[in-house]
Amino acid sequence: MKNPALGYGMHLTLDGYDCSPAKLANLDIIYEFLDRCPDLIKMTKIMPPYVFKYHAPVQEEWGVSGFVLIAESHISIHTYPEKAYLSLDIFSCKDFDHHQAVAYVTEVFGIGRHELNLLNRGLEYPRQVKKVERLLRQERQRLRG
């Protein structure tokens, strides 16, 4: 059951440093990561992952990006092999074990150190529609005065 204090959902952002450049450049490894991650954190994959290589105007900026849509929202990753860096986002309207997600991405890409942010999004998201409807009617009546 969702904790109503969490609002709409949790958004994990992770910046990984000192990663394995070879793994960051490997489209198959990134595809497999995106393919397995939803099951690992008990999400519902609704499409196969999409992974592509990006050739930037500045050589050191090239990388691989990928995402997978899940019924609960999405998982995306952007890698920069020349900089040994990756950026990961997992957003879900359903609670998930972010520790497990962090351990998995760290293992797969050999992350040496990371920055982690957890955001609770949609704090005013109306989960109980009838209650919100009643409150809005009361507010409108009060304003009409």
Secondary structure, 3 states (H helix, E strand, C coil): CCCHHHCCEEEEEEEEECCCHHHHCCHHHHHHHHHHHHHHCCCCECCCCEEEEECCCCHHHCEEEEEEEECCEEEEEEEEHHHCEEEEEEEECCCCCHHHHHHHHHHHHCCCEEEEEEEEECCCCCCCHHHHHHHHHHHHHHHHC
